[in-house]
Amino acid sequence: MIPRIGITSRFRRKIMSHSLHQGYADHVACAGGLPLMIPCIDPELSDAYLSTCDGLLLTGGEDIDPLYCTGTARQPDYTYHPRRDAFEMRLTRRALDRGIPVLGICRGTQVLYAATGNSLIPHIPDVNGGLVAHRASVTEPVPHSVTLAGESRVLAAYGQSTVKVTSYHHQGLGEQTPGDVRWRVTATADDLLPEAVEAEGDRWTVGVLWHPELPAEESRPGTDPLIASFVAASAAAAAAG
């Protein structure tokens, strides 16, 4: 059985278009999954979309509107997309309620974290003193290393404690507040800020702030190991019914 992987998309208002970076679909397909693009639409349709999916991949993109997350403030000259935020917040909560595997990438991890009641760091350079650059500019990603925690899904996927990744974000994960989903930090950058979190318990719910669909090393063939692990978990969940 080919697992069906719902992948969230960006809404580009200027051209009235839903779009998806090809890397997400390519890696999912290479891992044996069937990529299904989910447009940003009415939040009330979240359950209908999830009923067609065995796993959910929350993709990268713009900052979340502070209306939907604590610890942040609106930035001047920055365009937010509350339509996408409203849809993905509802979609994420419903996916967590259903217990299907979820992988968050960059903004997708921030959505996972904010949807479970936690705060975000508005601008990482303000708190890490520039020790690690998590992006070069608003249009340029950067490579850097992350250290993976023992007994984690990310370590099991990559098979080594240090991985070079492609990073393209300026917001980070703030302090946790008590809630129905507790997060364990399973990867950190050299500035000790979280780079990956995993939901405690048996559910396969992982968020990474780097971009595994944009491998940092050209020598890494095929699909990214973490995306492959996510697709395999989605297939197992579908088979288990």
Backbone bond lengths (Angstrom), bond angles and torsions (degrees), N, CA, C in turn:
res aa  C-N    CA-C-N  psi(-1)  N-CA   C-N-CA  omega(-1)  CA-C   N-CA-C  phi
1 M - - - 1.459 - - 1.526 109.98 -
2 I 1.306 117.35 130.39 1.454 122.05 178.30 1.529 108.62 -85.02
3 P 1.327 118.55 119.55 1.468 119.28 179.65 1.530 111.42 -69.51
4 R 1.311 115.59 137.28 1.466 121.40 -179.95 1.528 109.03 -92.33
5 I 1.322 115.71 119.17 1.457 121.22 -175.44 1.523 109.88 -109.89
6 G 1.324 115.76 111.25 1.457 120.33 175.13 1.517 109.71 -76.49
7 I 1.328 117.15 130.24 1.460 122.24 -177.36 1.525 108.45 -123.54
8 T 1.312 116.72 122.67 1.464 119.65 -178.72 1.528 110.94 -71.37
9 S 1.314 115.73 153.96 1.462 121.58 -175.76 1.528 110.99 -121.39
10 R 1.303 115.31 168.24 1.461 121.96 174.87 1.519 108.90 -97.51
11 F 1.333 116.20 144.41 1.459 120.28 175.03 1.517 108.59 -102.86
12 R 1.319 116.73 115.79 1.463 122.06 -179.63 1.525 108.51 -98.30
13 R 1.335 113.31 101.52 1.459 120.51 -171.45 1.531 112.94 -62.80
14 K 1.329 116.30 -39.05 1.456 119.55 -174.97 1.532 112.70 -62.13
15 I 1.330 115.60 -34.26 1.469 118.87 -179.92 1.528 111.39 -110.69
16 M 1.348 116.12 9.19 1.465 122.24 177.60 1.521 110.67 48.67
17 S 1.339 114.70 57.24 1.462 119.16 -173.87 1.525 111.09 -140.46
18 H 1.332 116.60 142.68 1.456 123.01 169.24 1.521 106.89 -92.38
19 S 1.336 117.40 134.24 1.464 119.27 -175.66 1.517 111.47 -137.38
20 L 1.335 115.04 159.57 1.457 122.27 -177.48 1.521 108.69 -145.48
21 H 1.331 117.00 126.92 1.460 120.20 175.69 1.520 109.01 -63.29
22 Q 1.316 116.73 135.40 1.457 120.11 -173.15 1.526 112.62 -63.88
23 G 1.347 117.23 -24.24 1.457 119.38 -178.78 1.518 113.27 -58.67
24 Y 1.335 117.55 -38.95 1.461 120.21 179.37 1.528 110.76 -61.00
25 A 1.317 116.17 -51.34 1.457 120.40 -177.97 1.524 111.47 -65.83
26 D 1.336 116.80 -40.74 1.464 120.01 -178.31 1.527 111.60 -63.19
27 H 1.338 116.92 -44.83 1.467 119.97 -178.62 1.527 111.10 -66.62
28 V 1.323 117.04 -40.66 1.467 120.18 178.45 1.524 110.39 -63.32
29 A 1.325 116.83 -45.41 1.470 120.46 -179.64 1.523 110.74 -65.03
30 C 1.338 116.72 -40.97 1.457 120.92 179.66 1.524 111.25 -62.71
31 A 1.336 116.59 -30.07 1.464 121.49 179.51 1.522 112.48 -84.02
32 G 1.325 117.29 0.12 1.466 120.76 177.73 1.501 115.13 97.56
33 G 1.342 117.76 10.06 1.453 120.66 178.62 1.513 112.20 -97.97
34 L 1.315 115.91 165.23 1.461 122.46 176.13 1.525 107.56 -105.31
35 P 1.349 117.84 106.21 1.464 119.42 -178.73 1.527 112.42 -73.92
36 L 1.328 116.33 129.58 1.461 122.26 178.87 1.527 108.23 -124.29
37 M 1.316 118.21 112.50 1.459 121.16 -178.70 1.528 110.77 -73.34
38 I 1.327 115.98 131.90 1.462 122.02 178.39 1.522 108.48 -107.36
39 P 1.315 118.95 116.70 1.466 120.44 179.34 1.526 111.67 -74.91
40 C 1.321 116.49 156.26 1.474 122.02 175.00 1.524 107.41 -77.27
41 I 1.308 116.91 109.34 1.462 119.87 -171.87 1.527 108.47 -143.54
42 D 1.294 118.38 -156.58 1.454 123.62 -176.47 1.536 110.76 -61.74
43 P 1.346 118.74 122.36 1.466 120.64 178.59 1.522 113.54 -55.73
44 E 1.333 116.82 -26.13 1.462 119.76 -179.99 1.524 112.54 -66.18
45 L 1.336 117.00 -13.25 1.470 120.68 179.25 1.529 112.10 -92.18
46 S 1.321 116.92 5.99 1.466 119.90 -177.53 1.515 112.62 -56.19
47 D 1.327 117.25 -47.90 1.461 120.03 -178.06 1.520 111.50 -64.29
48 A 1.320 116.84 -37.28 1.457 119.60 179.34 1.529 110.66 -63.69
49 Y 1.329 116.78 -41.51 1.467 119.13 177.75 1.518 110.70 -66.56
50 L 1.322 117.34 -45.73 1.459 120.09 -177.21 1.520 112.47 -64.71
51 S 1.314 117.47 -26.35 1.463 119.90 178.52 1.523 112.03 -66.73
52 T 1.331 116.85 -15.86 1.468 120.80 178.54 1.524 111.87 -98.85
53 C 1.342 118.12 0.82 1.471 121.56 -171.95 1.532 111.54 -117.80
54 D 1.333 115.10 144.76 1.460 121.38 172.51 1.526 111.08 -98.12
55 G 1.324 116.79 -17.30 1.453 122.49 177.80 1.513 109.05 -154.51
56 L 1.335 116.88 157.12 1.457 121.30 -178.36 1.523 109.39 -124.84
57 L 1.339 116.23 127.77 1.463 122.44 175.64 1.518 108.01 -111.34
58 L 1.326 115.18 116.80 1.467 121.89 178.92 1.525 107.83 -94.86
59 T 1.327 116.83 118.76 1.456 121.38 -170.19 1.527 113.29 -90.83
60 G 1.329 115.11 174.75 1.449 122.41 178.40 1.514 112.53 -78.04
61 G 1.338 115.19 179.40 1.462 119.49 179.46 1.510 111.88 151.05
62 E 1.306 115.39 -148.44 1.461 122.55 -172.91 1.530 112.22 -72.53
63 D 1.344 114.88 162.15 1.467 120.10 172.83 1.519 110.20 -58.72
64 I 1.330 115.29 150.79 1.453 121.25 175.04 1.530 108.50 -77.29
65 D 1.316 116.70 137.47 1.460 121.03 175.15 1.534 108.79 -58.20
66 P 1.337 117.93 131.61 1.474 120.34 179.11 1.523 113.73 -54.44
67 L 1.320 117.63 -18.88 1.456 120.27 175.22 1.522 111.41 -58.54
68 Y 1.345 116.82 -27.13 1.458 121.49 -174.71 1.525 113.38 -107.41
69 C 1.331 118.22 4.29 1.458 119.00 178.55 1.520 109.39 -151.51
70 T 1.311 115.84 148.96 1.453 121.02 -179.21 1.528 110.17 -92.54
71 G 1.316 114.92 160.29 1.450 120.09 175.53 1.518 114.94 85.81
72 T 1.322 117.91 0.52 1.460 120.67 -178.80 1.525 109.97 -124.39
73 A 1.304 114.78 162.34 1.463 121.37 177.34 1.519 108.60 -134.24
74 R 1.313 116.21 152.27 1.465 119.94 178.08 1.525 110.76 -61.33
75 Q 1.320 115.31 137.89 1.451 121.02 178.43 1.527 109.36 -99.18
76 P 1.313 118.06 143.69 1.466 119.80 178.25 1.521 111.19 -66.93
77 D 1.321 115.48 147.57 1.465 121.83 177.14 1.524 112.44 58.93
78 Y 1.310 116.93 32.45 1.460 120.96 178.38 1.518 109.26 -122.75
79 T 1.317 116.12 135.14 1.458 121.08 -178.69 1.520 110.47 -95.92
80 Y 1.298 116.73 123.47 1.461 122.14 176.56 1.525 109.72 -102.10
81 H 1.330 114.70 163.02 1.460 119.98 -178.06 1.536 109.26 -130.14
82 P 1.339 116.36 74.31 1.460 119.61 -176.94 1.528 113.50 -60.07
83 R 1.333 117.24 -25.54 1.472 119.63 176.30 1.526 110.35 -61.59
84 R 1.321 115.49 -46.12 1.461 119.35 178.01 1.516 110.92 -66.58
85 D 1.333 116.53 -42.89 1.459 120.49 -179.09 1.525 111.56 -58.10
86 A 1.314 116.76 -48.57 1.468 120.70 -177.66 1.519 110.85 -60.76
87 F 1.328 116.07 -43.28 1.460 119.80 -178.96 1.526 111.28 -66.50
88 E 1.337 116.83 -47.10 1.461 119.56 -174.71 1.520 112.54 -71.84
89 M 1.327 117.65 -31.33 1.458 119.67 176.14 1.528 110.15 -62.86
90 R 1.314 116.42 -45.56 1.467 120.39 179.68 1.523 110.10 -67.81
91 L 1.331 117.05 -44.00 1.460 121.45 -179.94 1.525 110.65 -59.20
92 T 1.316 116.58 -43.06 1.459 121.57 -178.39 1.516 111.70 -65.91
93 R 1.325 117.02 -46.01 1.460 119.74 179.35 1.518 111.03 -61.22
94 R 1.312 117.32 -40.80 1.459 120.39 -179.43 1.535 111.26 -69.31
95 A 1.336 116.85 -36.08 1.466 120.00 176.83 1.527 110.50 -65.14
96 L 1.327 116.95 -40.58 1.453 120.28 177.84 1.529 110.65 -65.79
97 D 1.309 116.59 -40.00 1.471 120.46 177.64 1.529 111.20 -62.48
98 R 1.318 116.35 -36.69 1.465 120.98 -179.46 1.526 111.93 -76.99
99 G 1.330 117.29 -21.88 1.457 120.64 179.26 1.509 115.22 79.72
100 I 1.344 117.93 17.03 1.455 119.40 179.07 1.534 109.06 -78.61
101 P 1.340 118.23 154.32 1.469 119.68 177.91 1.529 111.43 -59.49
102 V 1.334 115.63 138.66 1.459 121.62 179.49 1.527 109.01 -133.33
103 L 1.319 115.91 133.02 1.458 121.92 172.91 1.522 108.25 -121.62
104 G 1.335 116.48 121.51 1.454 121.28 175.90 1.517 109.81 -102.55
105 I 1.312 116.83 136.27 1.461 122.20 178.25 1.527 108.77 -122.37
106 C 1.330 116.66 123.12 1.456 124.21 178.50 1.539 110.64 52.58
107 R 1.331 118.23 -110.88 1.462 120.14 177.14 1.531 110.36 -52.79
108 G 1.322 117.21 -36.62 1.462 120.62 179.94 1.517 112.51 -58.96
109 T 1.322 117.42 -35.27 1.457 121.47 175.95 1.520 110.13 -69.65
110 Q 1.322 116.38 -39.74 1.457 120.42 177.61 1.532 110.52 -64.05
111 V 1.323 117.30 -36.65 1.463 121.19 175.93 1.525 109.88 -64.00
112 L 1.335 117.21 -46.70 1.459 121.05 178.03 1.535 110.50 -56.41
113 Y 1.306 115.97 -45.96 1.461 121.65 -175.76 1.524 111.10 -68.47
114 A 1.330 115.91 -45.24 1.465 119.91 -179.32 1.527 111.86 -70.26
115 A 1.325 117.17 -36.30 1.467 121.00 -179.07 1.522 111.97 -66.32
116 T 1.338 116.49 -19.10 1.457 120.06 177.55 1.527 111.72 -103.25
117 G 1.338 115.90 20.94 1.454 121.58 168.75 1.513 116.88 87.68
118 N 1.339 117.76 17.75 1.456 120.77 -176.41 1.527 112.13 -106.66
119 S 1.332 115.32 160.95 1.451 120.42 -175.35 1.528 111.77 -93.92
120 L 1.330 115.37 160.52 1.455 122.30 177.08 1.526 110.03 -114.37
121 I 1.326 115.62 152.36 1.463 121.64 171.46 1.519 106.67 -81.94
122 P 1.324 119.54 122.63 1.462 120.78 -174.11 1.524 114.28 -63.00
123 H 1.341 117.03 -38.90 1.468 119.80 -173.50 1.522 108.18 -154.07
124 I 1.316 117.55 104.67 1.466 122.28 -173.13 1.528 113.79 -53.93
125 P 1.348 120.25 -42.23 1.476 118.64 179.87 1.522 114.18 -56.09
126 D 1.320 117.00 -22.06 1.461 119.85 178.63 1.530 112.68 -73.34
127 V 1.337 116.69 -18.87 1.467 119.13 -175.07 1.523 113.83 -117.90
128 N 1.339 118.39 -16.33 1.472 118.56 -177.71 1.521 113.37 -109.87
129 G 1.333 116.83 5.00 1.451 120.14 177.16 1.513 115.07 62.12
130 G 1.321 116.59 18.93 1.460 120.16 179.89 1.514 113.75 75.81
131 L 1.339 117.69 14.53 1.459 121.37 -177.84 1.524 111.72 -60.05
132 V 1.328 115.46 -40.36 1.466 121.07 175.84 1.522 107.88 -128.09
133 A 1.317 116.56 131.13 1.467 120.45 174.58 1.522 107.88 -86.80
134 H 1.332 116.49 120.00 1.458 120.59 -179.77 1.531 111.96 -94.67
135 R 1.313 116.09 -8.08 1.452 122.79 167.13 1.526 106.82 -161.69
136 A 1.328 116.05 153.88 1.462 119.54 179.74 1.518 110.88 -82.56
137 S 1.321 116.61 -38.96 1.455 123.31 177.63 1.516 107.07 -160.52
138 V 1.319 116.64 -176.69 1.472 119.84 -179.82 1.522 111.62 -66.61
139 T 1.332 118.12 -12.62 1.466 120.98 -179.28 1.525 113.03 -121.06
140 E 1.349 117.55 0.55 1.465 119.68 -174.42 1.531 112.05 -126.95
141 P 1.333 118.13 120.79 1.459 120.77 173.44 1.520 111.03 -78.63
142 V 1.324 116.63 167.84 1.463 121.83 176.67 1.528 109.47 -135.74
143 P 1.332 117.96 151.54 1.469 120.67 171.18 1.518 110.25 -88.24
144 H 1.312 117.13 144.81 1.463 121.38 169.84 1.517 107.86 -158.06
145 S 1.307 116.32 171.16 1.466 120.67 -176.98 1.523 111.29 -97.95
146 V 1.326 115.20 149.84 1.459 120.99 172.82 1.519 108.43 -128.61
147 T 1.325 115.57 149.06 1.454 122.34 177.80 1.519 108.93 -105.78
148 L 1.326 116.37 126.99 1.459 121.98 -174.53 1.524 110.70 -96.97
149 A 1.326 115.66 141.56 1.460 121.46 -178.52 1.518 110.84 -80.90
150 G 1.327 114.91 152.34 1.456 120.31 177.28 1.520 112.13 -67.36
151 E 1.320 115.89 154.56 1.465 122.92 178.68 1.523 111.47 53.47
152 S 1.316 115.96 42.81 1.463 120.86 178.20 1.522 109.61 -120.25
153 R 1.309 115.94 160.94 1.460 120.43 177.94 1.529 111.05 -69.68
154 V 1.322 116.47 -32.65 1.468 118.06 179.53 1.521 110.45 -69.21
155 L 1.328 117.62 -40.19 1.459 119.96 177.83 1.522 110.59 -66.56
156 A 1.321 117.19 -41.45 1.457 120.38 178.13 1.527 111.12 -60.98
157 A 1.330 116.75 -35.61 1.463 120.55 -178.90 1.524 111.72 -71.62
158 Y 1.323 117.11 -47.24 1.468 120.56 -173.52 1.525 113.46 -88.57
159 G 1.337 117.10 -23.14 1.453 119.90 175.50 1.508 115.26 71.50
160 Q 1.324 118.39 15.73 1.458 122.10 177.35 1.513 108.77 -152.15
161 S 1.324 116.21 153.40 1.456 120.12 -171.03 1.519 113.77 -81.29
162 T 1.340 117.53 -18.84 1.463 121.28 178.39 1.521 109.17 -127.72
163 V 1.320 116.01 131.46 1.463 121.46 -177.41 1.519 108.66 -132.21
164 K 1.323 116.42 139.20 1.459 120.81 173.97 1.521 107.95 -89.01
165 V 1.328 116.70 129.83 1.463 121.42 -174.16 1.520 110.62 -128.91
166 T 1.324 114.46 166.19 1.462 121.69 173.99 1.521 108.49 -101.90
167 S 1.324 116.55 124.87 1.455 122.33 -172.89 1.528 110.37 -119.62
168 Y 1.346 115.33 143.07 1.472 119.33 -174.32 1.524 109.18 -155.97
169 H 1.332 116.09 57.85 1.472 119.43 -178.68 1.514 109.21 -148.98
170 H 1.331 116.25 157.70 1.460 120.67 176.03 1.515 111.85 -124.02
171 Q 1.340 117.33 -10.88 1.457 120.88 174.99 1.527 109.13 -96.21
172 G 1.325 115.79 151.47 1.452 120.32 -179.93 1.516 111.55 -128.19
173 L 1.330 115.15 -175.05 1.457 121.42 -178.53 1.520 109.46 -97.75
174 G 1.340 116.31 124.10 1.459 121.52 -178.89 1.516 112.19 -87.92
175 E 1.326 115.47 -157.85 1.455 120.65 -177.76 1.525 110.88 -72.68
176 Q 1.339 114.32 148.36 1.458 120.03 176.23 1.517 110.68 -82.17
177 T 1.314 114.15 149.26 1.457 120.78 170.66 1.525 107.73 -116.83
178 P 1.328 119.03 152.88 1.463 120.64 -179.54 1.529 111.03 -57.12
179 G 1.319 116.37 135.84 1.457 120.55 180.00 1.513 110.95 -164.44
180 D 1.320 116.85 -177.24 1.456 120.11 -177.10 1.524 112.29 -77.91
181 V 1.332 118.08 -12.61 1.460 122.02 174.21 1.517 107.78 -120.96
182 R 1.329 116.10 122.40 1.461 121.48 176.73 1.522 108.02 -105.26
183 W 1.335 115.21 138.09 1.454 121.18 -175.69 1.525 111.37 -109.23
184 R 1.317 115.00 138.90 1.463 121.40 173.35 1.523 107.77 -108.49
185 V 1.327 117.47 129.50 1.464 120.87 175.97 1.523 108.36 -74.55
186 T 1.334 117.38 122.37 1.466 120.56 -175.51 1.527 113.14 -120.64
187 A 1.313 117.57 4.78 1.458 121.03 171.23 1.518 108.42 -156.45
188 T 1.327 115.79 142.46 1.460 121.03 177.22 1.517 109.46 -134.14
189 A 1.330 115.15 153.84 1.461 120.92 172.05 1.528 108.30 -86.16
190 D 1.328 117.23 178.02 1.462 120.56 -179.54 1.527 112.58 -66.89
191 D 1.330 117.93 -15.38 1.468 120.73 174.62 1.525 111.82 -87.62
192 L 1.345 115.90 4.93 1.466 124.78 177.39 1.524 113.55 71.56
193 L 1.322 117.69 8.37 1.459 119.88 175.09 1.531 110.27 -78.54
194 P 1.337 117.81 147.10 1.463 120.39 -179.71 1.531 111.88 -61.07
195 E 1.326 115.03 136.46 1.462 121.56 174.51 1.524 111.65 -118.95
196 A 1.335 116.35 -14.86 1.468 120.67 175.85 1.519 108.63 -150.24
197 V 1.326 115.35 145.01 1.462 121.90 174.49 1.521 108.66 -134.51
198 E 1.321 114.96 151.52 1.464 120.90 178.06 1.522 108.95 -135.56
199 A 1.316 115.79 139.20 1.459 119.95 178.58 1.520 109.58 -67.62
200 E 1.325 116.07 135.64 1.450 120.02 177.35 1.526 109.92 -67.84
201 G 1.322 115.82 150.58 1.459 120.10 -178.71 1.513 111.51 101.23
202 D 1.316 115.68 -165.41 1.461 121.57 -173.13 1.527 113.88 -87.20
203 R 1.321 117.82 -14.90 1.461 118.99 -175.76 1.527 110.51 -66.41
204 W 1.363 115.81 144.65 1.466 120.01 177.63 1.523 106.85 -90.51
205 T 1.321 115.69 91.81 1.459 122.29 178.71 1.522 107.57 -135.05
206 V 1.321 115.33 110.62 1.462 121.56 -173.93 1.523 108.94 -131.02
207 G 1.318 116.39 139.57 1.459 120.88 173.55 1.517 109.82 -129.06
208 V 1.328 116.97 133.88 1.468 121.29 175.98 1.522 108.56 -126.64
209 L 1.333 116.08 140.74 1.453 119.42 179.96 1.522 112.56 -85.76
210 W 1.312 117.23 -10.20 1.461 119.42 174.42 1.523 110.60 -87.62
211 H 1.325 115.57 179.60 1.465 121.66 -176.26 1.527 110.93 -114.08
212 P 1.337 118.81 90.37 1.467 120.32 179.87 1.528 113.66 -66.94
213 E 1.336 116.93 -17.61 1.475 119.20 176.41 1.526 111.00 -78.28
214 L 1.338 116.37 -6.97 1.469 122.30 176.08 1.524 107.37 -121.82
215 P 1.337 118.98 79.67 1.465 120.46 -173.11 1.515 112.16 -60.74
216 A 1.339 115.20 140.68 1.464 120.85 -179.08 1.515 111.64 -79.21
217 E 1.324 116.76 -18.42 1.455 120.51 -176.35 1.521 109.58 -122.26
218 E 1.317 116.10 120.34 1.465 120.50 -179.24 1.519 111.82 -63.80
219 S 1.343 115.95 -21.58 1.464 119.74 -178.00 1.521 112.70 -76.13
220 R 1.339 116.80 -7.06 1.459 119.85 -179.34 1.524 108.72 -86.15
221 P 1.323 118.62 102.20 1.470 121.21 -173.44 1.526 112.80 -81.62
222 G 1.324 115.12 163.02 1.454 120.83 173.53 1.510 113.17 65.10
223 T 1.324 114.69 -154.48 1.460 119.01 -177.71 1.513 111.08 -78.26
224 D 1.315 116.06 156.59 1.457 120.90 176.44 1.531 109.06 -65.48
225 P 1.343 118.80 138.64 1.467 121.17 -177.01 1.525 114.12 -59.63
226 L 1.327 117.53 -35.07 1.463 118.89 -179.82 1.524 110.74 -70.63
227 I 1.316 117.33 -41.65 1.465 119.95 177.08 1.525 109.65 -63.76
228 A 1.341 117.36 -38.94 1.464 120.49 177.25 1.523 110.95 -62.61
229 S 1.339 116.65 -40.10 1.462 120.23 178.47 1.522 111.25 -64.83
230 F 1.324 116.36 -40.41 1.463 121.56 177.30 1.529 111.41 -62.13
231 V 1.323 116.79 -45.41 1.471 120.43 179.60 1.531 109.92 -63.57
232 A 1.344 117.23 -40.54 1.455 120.37 178.89 1.531 111.06 -64.25
233 A 1.334 116.86 -39.20 1.458 120.52 177.89 1.526 111.18 -65.36
234 S 1.331 116.10 -37.00 1.465 120.13 177.98 1.522 111.12 -66.84
235 A 1.338 116.38 -38.14 1.468 120.27 177.35 1.517 110.82 -65.23
236 A 1.343 116.41 -41.51 1.462 120.44 179.71 1.519 111.03 -65.61
237 A 1.329 116.72 -40.49 1.468 120.32 179.47 1.525 110.45 -65.62
238 A 1.333 117.26 -38.53 1.464 120.54 178.60 1.509 111.00 -66.26
239 A 1.351 116.97 -40.36 1.448 120.73 -179.40 1.520 111.77 -67.54
240 A 1.347 115.94 -32.33 1.454 119.99 -179.76 1.519 112.30 -75.62
241 G 1.366 115.13 -13.52 1.457 119.55 177.65 1.502 112.85 77.92
